[in-house]
Amino acid sequence: MNRYLERYAAHDPEGCADLYAETGVILSPYGPPAIGRAAIRDEHAAWFLEGETNKSMIVLDAALDGAAGFCLVAYSADVPGDNGPMRVHGASVNTLTKDKDGDWLIQQTSLNELEHDMTQAFT
């Protein structure tokens, strides 16, 4: 997940997609499901063009067991609004598996927008 966070902060859609399995999926309230690396790359590219700034992400919980794992991430960002930037908050649950080379790949990401910054509960 650290590699994903670095690539996301760099607005690198190809780099983000490379961390997903070939059959990876993103489920998001922001659009239809993105299935496969090409769709995941295109989805990230579209997000980066929306003018988001001040993105922060924090891993709230993660666990690995054998060849499977999960990661819960909270995020916040400023997005353009009708009356100037507005702060949005959300969370994602990611499932991960090891590939044949032993590298961890994201299998599925499920995004949800939240009313409040979830990270405040952990500080």
Residue pairs with C-beta under 8 A, 6 or more apart in sequence:
1 59
1 62
1 71
1 73
1 94
3 19
4 16
4 19
4 106
5 57
7 15
7 16
7 19
8 16
8 44
8 55
8 57
9 55
11 48
13 41
13 42
13 44
13 45
13 48
14 41
16 40
16 41
16 44
17 37
17 38
17 40
17 41
17 44
18 37
19 105
19 106
20 37
20 40
20 105
20 106
20 107
21 97
21 99
21 105
21 106
21 107
22 36
22 37
23 35
23 36
23 107
24 35
24 36
24 37
24 40
24 105
24 106
24 107
24 108
24 109
25 33
25 34
25 35
25 107
25 108
25 109
26 33
26 34
26 39
26 40
26 43
26 108
26 109
26 111
27 33
27 108
27 109
27 110
27 111
28 34
28 43
28 109
28 110
28 111
29 111
29 112
29 113
30 47
30 111
31 43
31 46
34 40
34 42
34 43
50 79
50 80
51 79
51 80
52 77
52 78
52 79
53 77
53 78
53 85
54 76
54 77
54 78
55 75
55 76
55 77
56 75
56 76
56 77
56 119
57 73
57 74
57 75
58 73
58 74
58 75
58 119
58 122
59 71
59 72
59 73
60 72
60 73
60 74
60 91
60 118
60 119
60 122
61 70
61 71
61 72
62 69
62 70
62 71
62 72
63 69
63 70
64 96
64 104
67 97
67 98
68 95
68 96
68 97
68 98
69 95
69 96
69 97
69 104
70 93
70 94
70 95
70 96
71 93
71 94
71 96
72 91
72 92
72 93
72 94
73 91
73 92
73 94
74 89
74 90
74 91
74 114
74 117
74 118
74 119
75 89
75 90
75 91
75 92
76 87
76 88
76 89
76 90
76 117
76 119
77 87
77 88
78 85
78 86
78 87
78 88
79 85
79 86
79 88
87 117
88 113
89 113
89 114
89 115
89 116
89 117
89 118
90 111
90 112
90 113
90 114
91 111
91 112
91 114
91 118
92 109
92 110
92 111
92 112
93 109
93 110
94 106
94 107
94 108
94 109
94 110
95 106
95 107
95 108
96 104
96 105
96 106
96 107
97 104
97 105
97 107
98 104
98 105
99 105
